Amino acid sequence: MEIIRFEHVTKTYPLYHHFFSGLKNFIFNIPSAMKQLRSSGFTALKDLSFTIQEGESVAFIGRNGAGKSTLLGLIAGVLKPTSGTIRVSKRVSPLLELGGGFHPELSGLENIQLNGVLMGLSRKQVAAKIDEIVAFSELGEFIHEPIRSYSSGMNARLGFSVIAHLEPELLLIDEVLAVGDASFQKKCFAKIKEFKARGVSVVLVSHNSSDIEMVCNRVIWIENHKILMDGPTAEVLPHYIKAMT
Amino acid sequence: MTPAHLYDLIYELLKKELKVRYKRLVLGYLWSIASPLMYAGLYYLVFYKILKVSTENYPLFLVSSLFPWQWMTNTIMIAPSTYIGNASLIKKTLFPRYLIPVVVAIQDALHYLVSIPVIILFVYIFHGTFSWHWIFGIPALVVVQFTIASSLNLLFATLTVFFRDLERFLQIGIMFLFYMTPVLYSETKIPDNYQWLIIYHPIAPLIINWRTLFMNGTIRGDYLISSLAWGVLLLSLAQFAYRKLSWRFAEVL
C-alpha cells in the first residue's frame, strides 16, 4: 500500500521582503506591489512526483537549499503546495527539528507534556508514558530545569525521547540525529530500527551517508528543486558522494 | 480532532501560557490584580486630586470601568506576539492555529474573573449597590466581552504575521480608543450632539454596562445588544481573515 503520493507538486514562496519593506510602499503602490508579489517568487520544488510504499524507508539528499526541508514540511502538512496534489495516508509524527515546539521557559517535564499533546496524544497517554520518556532521555535532575539552560545535545535528547514514545505510523526526521553524543545516537538508531521492525515508515533528511545506509533502503536525490536520481541506497548514494567531492 | 483532544490541547496550551507569562515574576498571579489597581490609583491621583473631576464616587467609578477595560486592552495588545511569539510551534507542529488566540483570550478572561472580588470589595467600601442582577449580568457581559476580545486578538494576530507595522498602529490605536471611551469620565460628559454615537462605539456600551452593573445594579438592554452585534461582526471578520491567511503562517514566520 502506498502511504505518500506526490503528483506534479510545485512549491513557490512569494518573496516576502516586498511585504516587509513596509506598509508604506505597499499602500502607496498597491497595484504594482500586488503585481510584483505575484510575479516574483522563489521556487523551492518544481513538478515533483513520487510515491512511497508502506514499510519503505527513504532518505532525501541534496545540497543546502535544494528544497529538502520544504519537502518534509509538505509531507507533514505544515506547508501547502502551490500546485499539484499530495496524499499522505498515515498519521505523521513529524520530527522536523528536535526541540521544535519546545518552549525555553518551561522545564523539560512541562515540555514533554505539551509536546506529547501537540503530537496527538491525550494527556492521559502522556501521563502514562512520562516516566519512561524521562528515563530514556537520561537527563536526570535536569528534567526539572527550564530548557533554556539545556545544551543543544540535551535538547535533542529530550526531543527524540518524546518522539520515541509516540506511536507514529510515519516518522519524519530532519537532520537532527547529528547533535547527540555517540551513545545517545546509538540509542536513537536502535529505536528507529525498532520502529521499522514494527512496519513504521521513516523519511529522513540527512547529509551523513552512514546514517542513511543504516536506516534507509531507498534514496531520492534532489538537485535544483527536482528529482535527479531515485533508487536503492546502494545505487544512488555512491553517485551523490562522487558528485559532492 | 475529537472534542476530548481539543480539550487536552487547550488545557496544555493554557497551562503553558500561564506558566510562561509569570515564570520570572516574583509576584506572579498577583499582578493580574495589582496592575489594574495601580492604574486606578494613578488615574485617581491625576483626575480626582489634580484635575478635580467632579464625578461622584470616583474610586468605585474608576475601578468598575478600568478593570474590564484592562482586560480588553491586555488581550488586544498581546495580539502581535500571539503568533509571532509561537513561531516554532507553528512551523514544527500541526494543530489548529486558532487555538493560540483562544487560549490567550481565556487567560486574560481568567485574570479578570479573579479580580472581580476586588471590584466587589470596592462596591462594599464605597457603598455601591449589591444586586441580584449580577447573577445574570456578570456572566452575560463576560461572554460578550470574551467574544469581542478573542476576535480582536485573532484578527490582529493573523494580520501582524504579514504586516508587522500593525503593532505600532495598535499601540496608538489603543491609546486613542482609551480616551474615546468613557472609562475615566462619565458618558454624560459627552456633548449632547454626539450622544447618539455611543451606541455604535465598539467598546463604550460594554464598559458603561460594566460600570452601571457594579454601581447601580442595572444593565442597559440596547447597549448589551450593541455589544453583542459588535461581537458577531468582529468574530466573522476575524474568521474570514484567519481562513484566508492561516495556511501561510508556517511560510512567513
HADDOCK unambig.tbl for C-alpha pairs under 7 A between the chains (distance, minus, plus):
assign (segid A and resid 20 and name CA) (segid B and resid 163 and name CA) 6.95 0.50 0.50
assign (segid A and resid 22 and name CA) (segid B and resid 165 and name CA) 6.98 0.50 0.50
assign (segid A and resid 23 and name CA) (segid B and resid 163 and name CA) 6.77 0.50 0.50
assign (segid A and resid 23 and name CA) (segid B and resid 165 and name CA) 6.71 0.50 0.50
assign (segid A and resid 78 and name CA) (segid B and resid 91 and name CA) 6.63 0.50 0.50
assign (segid A and resid 78 and name CA) (segid B and resid 94 and name CA) 6.29 0.50 0.50
assign (segid A and resid 78 and name CA) (segid B and resid 250 and name CA) 6.49 0.50 0.50
assign (segid A and resid 79 and name CA) (segid B and resid 250 and name CA) 6.48 0.50 0.50
assign (segid A and resid 96 and name CA) (segid B and resid 92 and name CA) 5.94 0.50 0.50
assign (segid A and resid 100 and name CA) (segid B and resid 88 and name CA) 5.68 0.50 0.50
assign (segid A and resid 100 and name CA) (segid B and resid 89 and name CA) 6.50 0.50 0.50
assign (segid A and resid 100 and name CA) (segid B and resid 92 and name CA) 5.50 0.50 0.50
assign (segid A and resid 101 and name CA) (segid B and resid 88 and name CA) 5.28 0.50 0.50
assign (segid A and resid 101 and name CA) (segid B and resid 89 and name CA) 4.08 0.50 0.50
assign (segid A and resid 101 and name CA) (segid B and resid 92 and name CA) 6.14 0.50 0.50
assign (segid A and resid 101 and name CA) (segid B and resid 93 and name CA) 6.56 0.50 0.50
assign (segid A and resid 105 and name CA) (segid B and resid 20 and name CA) 6.15 0.50 0.50
assign (segid A and resid 106 and name CA) (segid B and resid 20 and name CA) 6.97 0.50 0.50
assign (segid A and resid 114 and name CA) (segid B and resid 12 and name CA) 5.64 0.50 0.50
assign (segid A and resid 117 and name CA) (segid B and resid 8 and name CA) 6.94 0.50 0.50
assign (segid A and resid 117 and name CA) (segid B and resid 9 and name CA) 6.16 0.50 0.50
assign (segid A and resid 118 and name CA) (segid B and resid 9 and name CA) 6.77 0.50 0.50
assign (segid A and resid 118 and name CA) (segid B and resid 93 and name CA) 6.84 0.50 0.50
assign (segid A and resid 118 and name CA) (segid B and resid 95 and name CA) 6.66 0.50 0.50
assign (segid A and resid 122 and name CA) (segid B and resid 5 and name CA) 6.04 0.50 0.50
assign (segid A and resid 122 and name CA) (segid B and resid 8 and name CA) 6.40 0.50 0.50
assign (segid A and resid 123 and name CA) (segid B and resid 8 and name CA) 6.10 0.50 0.50
